[in-house]
Amino acid sequence: MKEAVSEWEEPVNGTVSMATTDTLRLDDTT
């Protein structure tokens, strides 16, 4: 079970990082 959780954390963090980057880009454009 722990291994499954670790695998899930990686993609979730990656998605959050991408969302944050998009937000920063929008801020720069503004």
SERO-4910 file (N, C-alpha, C, O; in steps of 0.05 Angstrom, whole numbers):
BEGIN
 pado doro    nc1    nc2    nc3   cac1   cac2   cac3    cc1    cc2    cc3    oc1    oc2    oc3
  Met    A     17    -24      0      0      0      0     18     25      0     12     44    -15
  Lys    A     38     25     16     56     49     17     67     55    -10     69     79    -18
  Glu    A     75     35    -25     87     39    -51     66     53    -69     73     72    -84
  Ala    A     41     44    -68     20     56    -85     17     86    -77     14    102    -95
  Val    A     18     92    -52     16    120    -43     38    137    -55     34    159    -64
  Ser    A     63    126    -53     86    141    -64     82    147    -93     88    169   -103
  Glu    A     73    126   -108     69    130   -137     48    152   -142     50    167   -162
  Trp    A     28    153   -125      7    173   -129     17    201   -122     10    220   -136
  Glu    A     34    203   -102     44    230    -94     60    243   -117     58    267   -121
  Glu    A     75    227   -132     92    239   -153     75    252   -174     79    276   -180
  Pro    A     55    239   -187     39    251   -208     23    275   -196     19    295   -210
  Val    A     13    272   -172     -3    294   -160     15    319   -157      6    341   -164
  Asn    A     39    315   -147     57    338   -143     63    351   -170     65    375   -173
  Gly    A     67    334   -190     74    344   -217     51    361   -228     55    382   -240
  Thr    A     26    352   -223      3    367   -233      2    394   -219     -4    414   -231
  Val    A      7    393   -193      5    418   -177     27    437   -187     22    461   -190
  Ser    A     51    427   -193     72    444   -202     65    457   -228     69    481   -232
  Met    A     53    442   -247     45    452   -273     24    474   -269     25    495   -282
  Ala    A      5    469   -252    -17    488   -247     -5    514   -236    -13    536   -244
  Thr    A     14    512   -218     27    535   -206     42    551   -227     41    575   -228
  Thr    A     56    536   -245     71    549   -266     52    565   -284     58    588   -292
  Asp    A     30    553   -291     10    566   -309      1    592   -295     -2    613   -308
  Thr    A     -4    590   -269    -14    614   -255      7    636   -255      0    659   -259
  Leu    A     32    628   -251     53    648   -251     55    661   -278     59    686   -280
  Arg    A     53    645   -299     54    656   -327     32    676   -331     36    697   -343
  Leu    A      8    670   -321    -15    688   -325     -9    714   -310    -15    735   -320
  Asp    A      3    712   -286      9    736   -271     29    753   -286     27    777   -287
  Asp    A     49    740   -298     70    755   -314     57    769   -337     63    792   -343
  Thr    A     38    756   -350     24    768   -373      9    792   -364      8    812   -378
  Thr    A     -3    790   -341    -19    812   -331      0    834   -321     -9    855   -312
***
